[in-house]
Amino acid sequence: MPSITFAFDDLCSLVGQKLSEAQLVKLLDMAKAELDSKFGPEITVKFNDTNQPYLWCVEGIARLFKGLLGKQKGIPKINVKKGKERIIVDKRVRK
């Protein structure tokens, strides 16, 4: 089972509200996960269902929590900007 560790304050900041431990446990249950451990400001979450890899980061968990708490509805809008990076392919290996 995958586990991730992150700062609890980061999660609360991304969700937009301070979560109590009871709220956290209830929301994690809806994500098919559980609070594995708590060490100071960091928490470890263990997932019981591994077919939701978008939840394997604090940002993914926060996105789910915002939906469950009614703070965000629908598919979130992600702003993508064109980067300055370029890929140059030598003509000899183009094919």
N, CA and C atoms as a LAMMPS dump frame, in Angstrom:
ITEM: TIMESTEP
0
ITEM: NUMBER OF ATOMS
285
ITEM: BOX BOUNDS ff ff ff
-5.0000000000000000e+02 5.0000000000000000e+02
-5.0000000000000000e+02 5.0000000000000000e+02
-5.0000000000000000e+02 5.0000000000000000e+02
ITEM: ATOMS id mol type element x y z
1 1 1 N 0.834 -1.184 0
2 1 2 C 0 0 0
3 1 3 C 0.882 1.251 0
4 2 1 N 0.588 2.198 -0.877
5 2 2 C 1.403 3.419 -0.891
6 2 3 C 1.125 4.299 0.32
7 3 1 N 2.161 4.993 0.745
8 3 2 C 2.063 5.96 1.84
9 3 3 C 2.771 7.239 1.41
10 4 1 N 2.245 8.374 1.848
11 4 2 C 2.913 9.645 1.594
12 4 3 C 2.994 10.424 2.901
13 5 1 N 4.033 11.238 3.018
14 5 2 C 4.242 12.076 4.197
15 5 3 C 4.298 13.526 3.738
16 6 1 N 3.6 14.394 4.461
17 6 2 C 3.582 15.814 4.111
18 6 3 C 3.248 16.621 5.356
19 7 1 N 3.454 17.924 5.257
20 7 2 C 3.152 18.827 6.371
21 7 3 C 1.648 19.064 6.444
22 8 1 N 1.095 18.88 7.608
23 8 2 C -0.343 19.083 7.812
24 8 3 C -0.741 20.526 7.487
25 9 1 N 0.124 21.485 7.821
26 9 2 C -0.162 22.891 7.51
27 9 3 C -0.261 23.13 6.009
28 10 1 N 0.541 22.406 5.221
29 10 2 C 0.45 22.529 3.764
30 10 3 C -0.923 22.081 3.274
31 11 1 N -1.408 20.969 3.808
32 11 2 C -2.729 20.477 3.427
33 11 3 C -3.805 21.5 3.772
34 12 1 N -3.765 22.018 4.985
35 12 2 C -4.772 23.006 5.412
36 12 3 C -4.707 24.259 4.542
37 13 1 N -3.518 24.681 4.19
38 13 2 C -3.358 25.858 3.337
39 13 3 C -3.958 25.608 1.956
40 14 1 N -3.707 24.434 1.396
41 14 2 C -4.247 24.104 0.076
42 14 3 C -5.77 23.948 0.091
43 15 1 N -6.301 23.423 1.185
44 15 2 C -7.753 23.257 1.312
45 15 3 C -8.428 24.595 1.594
46 16 1 N -7.721 25.477 2.272
47 16 2 C -8.276 26.786 2.579
48 16 3 C -8.965 26.863 3.925
49 17 1 N -8.709 25.892 4.791
50 17 2 C -9.257 25.928 6.149
51 17 3 C -8.463 24.993 7.041
52 18 1 N -8.459 25.296 8.326
53 18 2 C -7.802 24.445 9.315
54 18 3 C -8.704 23.244 9.569
55 19 1 N -8.159 22.066 9.436
56 19 2 C -8.922 20.836 9.647
57 19 3 C -8.618 20.272 11.031
58 20 1 N -9.653 19.78 11.691
59 20 2 C -9.439 19.086 12.963
60 20 3 C -9.001 17.658 12.641
61 21 1 N -8.471 16.973 13.621
62 21 2 C -8.057 15.589 13.392
63 21 3 C -9.26 14.718 13.043
64 22 1 N -10.414 14.981 13.677
65 22 2 C -11.63 14.22 13.375
66 22 3 C -12.066 14.437 11.925
67 23 1 N -11.999 15.698 11.456
68 23 2 C -12.343 15.986 10.061
69 23 3 C -11.378 15.284 9.12
70 24 1 N -10.1 15.342 9.448
71 24 2 C -9.08 14.715 8.617
72 24 3 C -9.338 13.222 8.482
73 25 1 N -9.599 12.559 9.586
74 25 2 C -9.845 11.115 9.561
75 25 3 C -11.074 10.791 8.72
76 26 1 N -12.129 11.577 8.861
77 26 2 C -13.363 11.353 8.093
78 26 3 C -13.127 11.57 6.595
79 27 1 N -12.421 12.638 6.237
80 27 2 C -12.137 12.915 4.836
81 27 3 C -11.202 11.873 4.234
82 28 1 N -10.209 11.432 5.001
83 28 2 C -9.31 10.393 4.509
84 28 3 C -10.051 9.089 4.263
85 29 1 N -11.034 8.795 5.092
86 29 2 C -11.841 7.592 4.909
87 29 3 C -12.555 7.641 3.552
88 30 1 N -13.018 8.818 3.164
89 30 2 C -13.683 8.974 1.866
90 30 3 C -12.703 8.833 0.712
91 31 1 N -11.42 9.025 0.985
92 31 2 C -10.373 8.877 -0.029
93 31 3 C -9.791 7.459 -0.02
94 32 1 N -10.395 6.563 0.749
95 32 2 C -9.912 5.194 0.911
96 32 3 C -8.485 5.193 1.455
97 33 1 N -8.284 6.046 2.461
98 33 2 C -6.963 6.178 3.086
99 33 3 C -7.139 6.295 4.589
100 34 1 N -6.032 6.225 5.296
101 34 2 C -6.084 6.372 6.748
102 34 3 C -4.839 7.096 7.239
103 35 1 N -4.987 7.751 8.36
104 35 2 C -3.877 8.44 9.003
105 35 3 C -2.969 7.378 9.605
106 36 1 N -1.775 7.263 9.059
107 36 2 C -0.857 6.219 9.493
108 36 3 C -0.046 6.661 10.705
109 37 1 N 0.467 7.9 10.661
110 37 2 C 1.238 8.406 11.796
111 37 3 C 1.281 9.921 11.766
112 38 1 N 1.611 10.469 12.919
113 38 2 C 1.695 11.91 13.104
114 38 3 C 2.957 12.198 13.903
115 39 1 N 3.913 12.878 13.262
116 39 2 C 5.151 13.245 13.937
117 39 3 C 5.326 14.745 13.816
118 40 1 N 5.039 15.458 14.888
119 40 2 C 5.162 16.917 14.862
120 40 3 C 4.269 17.518 13.801
121 41 1 N 4.838 18.34 12.935
122 41 2 C 4.016 18.996 11.925
123 41 3 C 3.714 18.108 10.713
124 42 1 N 4.343 16.935 10.633
125 42 2 C 4.148 16.067 9.482
126 42 3 C 3.221 14.911 9.808
127 43 1 N 2.458 14.508 8.782
128 43 2 C 1.593 13.342 8.913
129 43 3 C 1.902 12.378 7.773
130 44 1 N 1.644 11.115 8.014
131 44 2 C 1.785 10.087 6.985
132 44 3 C 0.421 9.469 6.752
133 45 1 N 0.056 9.397 5.488
134 45 2 C -1.236 8.845 5.086
135 45 3 C -0.977 7.571 4.305
136 46 1 N -1.699 6.507 4.668
137 46 2 C -1.576 5.221 3.978
138 46 3 C -2.844 5.002 3.163
139 47 1 N -2.671 4.645 1.893
140 47 2 C -3.806 4.415 1.006
141 47 3 C -4.139 2.934 0.943
142 48 1 N -5.423 2.633 1.047
143 48 2 C -5.875 1.25 0.99
144 48 3 C -6.279 0.852 -0.419
145 49 1 N -6.459 1.821 -1.297
146 49 2 C -6.851 1.574 -2.679
147 49 3 C -5.806 2.238 -3.564
148 50 1 N -5.094 1.449 -4.322
149 50 2 C -3.977 2.003 -5.08
150 50 3 C -4.346 2.4 -6.508
151 51 1 N -5.63 2.381 -6.876
152 51 2 C -5.983 2.736 -8.244
153 51 3 C -6.397 4.205 -8.376
154 52 1 N -5.98 5.042 -7.45
155 52 2 C -6.23 6.479 -7.517
156 52 3 C -4.909 7.228 -7.316
157 53 1 N -3.976 7.109 -8.26
158 53 2 C -2.658 7.705 -8.058
159 53 3 C -2.661 9.227 -7.992
160 54 1 N -3.707 9.875 -8.465
161 54 2 C -3.767 11.337 -8.361
162 54 3 C -3.836 11.789 -6.906
163 55 1 N -4.156 10.894 -6.002
164 55 2 C -4.222 11.232 -4.574
165 55 3 C -2.884 11.037 -3.865
166 56 1 N -1.88 10.573 -4.563
167 56 2 C -0.613 10.248 -3.917
168 56 3 C 0.277 11.465 -3.724
169 57 1 N -0.329 12.634 -3.599
170 57 2 C 0.405 13.863 -3.292
171 57 3 C -0.532 14.768 -2.496
172 58 1 N 0.019 15.686 -1.74
173 58 2 C -0.796 16.562 -0.895
174 58 3 C -1.741 17.414 -1.747
175 59 1 N -1.299 17.804 -2.954
176 59 2 C -2.151 18.617 -3.821
177 59 3 C -3.372 17.837 -4.294
178 60 1 N -3.196 16.563 -4.597
179 60 2 C -4.326 15.724 -5.013
180 60 3 C -5.316 15.498 -3.883
181 61 1 N -4.799 15.257 -2.691
182 61 2 C -5.673 15.081 -1.53
183 61 3 C -6.444 16.374 -1.261
184 62 1 N -5.76 17.516 -1.344
185 62 2 C -6.418 18.805 -1.102
186 62 3 C -7.522 19.046 -2.132
187 63 1 N -7.276 18.694 -3.381
188 63 2 C -8.286 18.863 -4.432
189 63 3 C -9.534 18.032 -4.11
190 64 1 N -9.338 16.797 -3.67
191 64 2 C -10.467 15.95 -3.298
192 64 3 C -11.206 16.529 -2.096
193 65 1 N -10.461 16.943 -1.075
194 65 2 C -11.075 17.501 0.132
195 65 3 C -11.895 18.749 -0.176
196 66 1 N -11.384 19.62 -1.054
197 66 2 C -12.123 20.835 -1.406
198 66 3 C -13.457 20.475 -2.05
199 67 1 N -13.483 19.422 -2.846
200 67 2 C -14.731 18.966 -3.447
201 67 3 C -15.676 18.406 -2.399
202 68 1 N -15.147 17.594 -1.491
203 68 2 C -15.986 16.991 -0.453
204 68 3 C -16.539 18.03 0.512
205 69 1 N -15.768 19.1 0.734
206 69 2 C -16.208 20.156 1.651
207 69 3 C -17.067 21.21 0.952
208 70 1 N -17.29 21.062 -0.349
209 70 2 C -18.119 22.003 -1.095
210 70 3 C -17.425 23.313 -1.432
211 71 1 N -16.108 23.345 -1.317
212 71 2 C -15.352 24.567 -1.615
213 71 3 C -15.083 24.706 -3.107
214 72 1 N -15.086 23.606 -3.818
215 72 2 C -14.803 23.62 -5.248
216 72 3 C -15.666 22.556 -5.911
217 73 1 N -16.369 22.94 -6.962
218 73 2 C -17.239 21.992 -7.659
219 73 3 C -16.741 21.805 -9.08
220 74 1 N -16.942 20.619 -9.589
221 74 2 C -16.541 20.332 -10.957
222 74 3 C -15.057 20.079 -11.092
223 75 1 N -14.637 19.985 -12.323
224 75 2 C -13.236 19.742 -12.618
225 75 3 C -12.463 21.033 -12.407
226 76 1 N -11.402 20.991 -11.629
227 76 2 C -10.638 22.218 -11.385
228 76 3 C -9.967 22.716 -12.662
229 77 1 N -9.882 24.028 -12.788
230 77 2 C -9.209 24.631 -13.935
231 77 3 C -7.729 24.747 -13.61
232 78 1 N -6.925 24.258 -14.519
233 78 2 C -5.484 24.317 -14.354
234 78 3 C -4.94 25.205 -15.458
235 79 1 N -4.292 26.285 -15.079
236 79 2 C -3.72 27.201 -16.06
237 79 3 C -2.387 26.65 -16.546
238 80 1 N -2.305 26.446 -17.858
239 80 2 C -1.082 25.942 -18.463
240 80 3 C -0.545 27.034 -19.378
241 81 1 N 0.704 27.385 -19.172
242 81 2 C 1.33 28.416 -19.985
243 81 3 C 2.401 27.782 -20.864
244 82 1 N 2.565 28.349 -22.042
245 82 2 C 3.58 27.854 -22.955
246 82 3 C 4.957 28.137 -22.368
247 83 1 N 5.793 27.123 -22.344
248 83 2 C 7.13 27.262 -21.784
249 83 3 C 8.132 27.8 -22.79
250 84 1 N 9.292 28.124 -22.317
251 84 2 C 10.359 28.645 -23.173
252 84 3 C 11.28 27.534 -23.661
253 85 1 N 11.084 26.326 -23.187
254 85 2 C 11.945 25.222 -23.545
255 85 3 C 11.717 24.815 -24.997
256 86 1 N 12.787 24.349 -25.637
257 86 2 C 12.713 23.885 -27.01
258 86 3 C 13.441 22.558 -27.109
259 87 1 N 12.977 21.737 -28.024
260 87 2 C 13.665 20.474 -28.317
261 87 3 C 14.178 20.574 -29.736
262 88 1 N 15.457 20.414 -29.901
263 88 2 C 16.071 20.482 -31.218
264 88 3 C 16.521 19.073 -31.584
265 89 1 N 16.007 18.578 -32.69
266 89 2 C 16.333 17.221 -33.133
267 89 3 C 17.273 17.316 -34.325
268 90 1 N 18.386 16.617 -34.236
269 90 2 C 19.343 16.577 -35.332
270 90 3 C 18.67 15.911 -36.53
271 91 1 N 18.897 16.456 -37.722
272 91 2 C 18.262 15.953 -38.948
273 91 3 C 18.599 14.498 -39.203
274 92 1 N 19.752 14.037 -38.747
275 92 2 C 20.17 12.643 -38.991
276 92 3 C 19.345 11.647 -38.185
277 93 1 N 18.739 12.06 -37.089
278 93 2 C 17.974 11.126 -36.257
279 93 3 C 16.478 11.476 -36.21
280 94 1 N 16.065 12.367 -37.079
281 94 2 C 14.684 12.838 -37.051
282 94 3 C 13.681 11.689 -37.237
283 95 1 N 13.971 10.755 -38.136
284 95 2 C 13.032 9.644 -38.41
285 95 3 C 13.064 8.633 -37.287
